[in-house]
Structure formats: structure tokens, C-alpha cells
Amino acid sequence: MKLTSKKDINSDKTLHVGRPNIGNIDMFKKLTDNIIESRWFTNSGQMVKAFEKTLCEYLNVRHCIPVCNGTVGLQIASQAMELKGEVIVPAFTFVASPHALQWEGIKPIFIDIDPSTHNLDPSKIESLISEKTSAILGVHIWGRPCNTYEIQKLADKHNLKVFFDAAHAFGCRHNGRMIGNFGNCEVFSFHATKFFNTFEGGAIATNDDDLAHKIRLMKNFGFESMDHVIHIGTNGKMSEICAAMGLACFDKLRDLIAVNRLNYNAYYEHLRNIPGIKLIEYSNQDEANYQYIAVEIDEDKSNITRDELMYRLHDQNIRARRYFYPGCHKMEPYKTLYPSQIHNVPCTDALCKRILVLPTGNTVTLSAIKKICKIIKKSSKK
């Protein structure tokens, strides 16, 4: 097999959303050498143990269990909490959120968003609760925290479990606490497209000792010890090489967030006075990772639709993306299985037509951002 050369890789000048960040590469190489020398590649070796300890200390959480990816993390969390029937989940999210439920035989009940936050609207929760409801799955879109207080209050009132898809929210803080400390548990994604990545991976954070014990069993086939299986389980383990990447990225975590914030501020300055172009804002009360540069395109105030602008950027090798178009409720199998839900989320439908995500990360320079914004300004000028 012919491998792509370094020259070939670097010749790609396209700016992508989600281009992988790389942490301390020298550290990663040393850790990789240790893995090869030890010949311990998986099954909770020293790298995974060190990574888990680092995560727990950083998040100030009792347990943060590394898993092979965020989607499997959601599935394991659903199993560990013994969820059944129906779970309320936003339609405006990556399809992995409802997929994880549906895969476990749980019906996703799609809830609409608050247009001002893009997170699920707590005021719409009670109308969706039935005798079949077992939990609420919140999603911290763009890393901006859900209204955890209102969600938890309603869950407690109706004796429901609460967990959060925190795929966007690693490194974020809410009401003085790190994301990872809310609900029964929170599930992170460390996919390559996230600002903090382990190539592929995720983690489940919880302060519930009993739940953590079940999760540990379930992510390793239910083994309590050698030859002793006591619970149903799957292969949800993180590999040693992925944990090594996590440790290397963690060594540069503050730098990665600083680059994201610098890029966000540059976009904000260039875009803030363009009619019909609204960059999402982050609260000064909560710490953010500034992972996403998401803009709403108002075609009534601008001279261009979201899709027209996206394709114009694509023509200039700027791979801006629609999120989470067209909404999970309009994707399969949900639009076929649950057609009655298609018209229940009008705010989600409206946002799916307006939102556009622009490139950021440590491969995107300030001059590139200026170029992107210049194209947007020129394209939207009436």
C-alpha cells in the first residue's frame, strides 16, 4: 500500500471545520514508545489509568471513565441507568444522541430548542413527559451549558434520570462547576474533530459510585475480575494509544483553548457589523472552550441564504458546514418511525436553515480568518 507523503498532506490548503488539533507531539512520541516497549495496547494499561486520573482531577469529579467513543458512552450510560421506554432529547443535535437511544430500544422524544441558546427549552419538557418517560438527555450545544437547574428540577419532580451529551463541552464550566458534574452522568466525546481529542474516544463522568461501578463492568464485557463475568457488557474500552494522545493533548489544553478564544475574538471583530450575520456569544459567567464558530445567517437582513454562502465559501476551499441539518427528526429512521414528531420542533427547523459553522483550531491562522470574513462581508453586501 502506498502511503501519502508528508508533502502531499501539507499541500492541502483547504480550511476545514474540525481539522484535528495535535497536543505535545514530543510527549506523544515518548508515550507511544513506552506502549510499544511494554506491549500493553489495551485493557486499562498505564496510559488509560493515567488519563483517567488526569480527567478526574481536572473535572473535580469522582469518576471519569474513558471509553472507545462518545456514542458508545451514551449507550453504556443508558444501559447502566436501566433506561427504558422514552427519553426526551433535543432534535437539534448530532444524530449520535438519538441513535444511542434508538440502538438501545429507547424511543427518542424530540424536544424543541430555545432560539436564544440553541439548547433544549426546559419550558417544553413537561408537555412531553408520559408514563413511558425514563430520562431527559440534555446536549450542551456549542459547549454552552444547558439550563441544568431547570432540567434537574423537572426530572426530580417526575422521578426521571438526567444525563448530558457533553460532546461539545469538555473544558467548560457552569455555575462555578466543571461540566461533568451535572445530572446522573455526563458523556464526553474525544473524537478527532473535537478541539481536545484522543484520535477516537470519549469518557463518562459521574459522582455516583454505584453507577460508575456498573459502567466499568459494562465497558469491559461485564468482567469483575479474570474469568468472572457478573454483568452484561460490551467492548467499550479506550486503547492505550488513544489515552496517550489524550495525555499529550491535555499537556497543551490551555494553549488549545487560548487559540480557540483568539480565533473567536477575531471572528467577532470582523463579523459584528455585518447585517444578517450573527456570531453566537459565550456567557461571561461560564468558562467556554470556544470550540465552535457558529453563525446564524438571516437572509431577510442579508443578501444571501445560508446555503448560498456555504457554497461560496466552499468555492474558496473553505469547508464551512451546516449543523445539524436538517434536524434529527427529519433523518432516518426517525422521520419514518415517528412521523408525528416531524412538525413538533419549529424553532429547530428555523435554526437548521440558518446556522453555519466556520473553521477554527490551531491550523487556522488570523489571516485566514480575515480572508473568510472578507468573503462573508462581500457576499452578504446588498
Salt bridges, closest charged atoms under 4 A:
ASP12 OD2 - HIS16 NE2 3.70
GLU52 OE2 - ARG216 NH1 2.76
GLU57 OE2 - LYS53 NZ 2.64
GLU82 OE2 - LYS214 NZ 2.97
ASP121 OD2 - LYS124 NZ 2.82
GLU126 OE2 - LYS157 NZ 2.88
GLU126 OE2 - HIS158 NE2 2.73
GLU150 OE1 - LYS153 NZ 3.53
GLU186 OE1 - HIS140 NE2 2.87
ASP209 OD1 - ARG62 NE 2.78
ASP209 OD1 - HIS63 NE2 2.78
GLU224 OE1 - HIS228 ND1 3.14
GLU269 OE1 - ARG272 NE 3.32
ASP286 OD2 - HIS174 ND1 3.55
GLU287 OE2 - ARG173 NE 3.13
GLU296 OE2 - HIS118 NE2 2.98
GLU296 OE1 - ARG354 NH2 2.84
ASP307 OD1 - ARG306 NE 2.59
ASP307 OD2 - ARG322 NH1 3.24
ASP349 OD1 - HIS329 NE2 2.73
ASP349 OD1 - LYS330 NZ 3.36
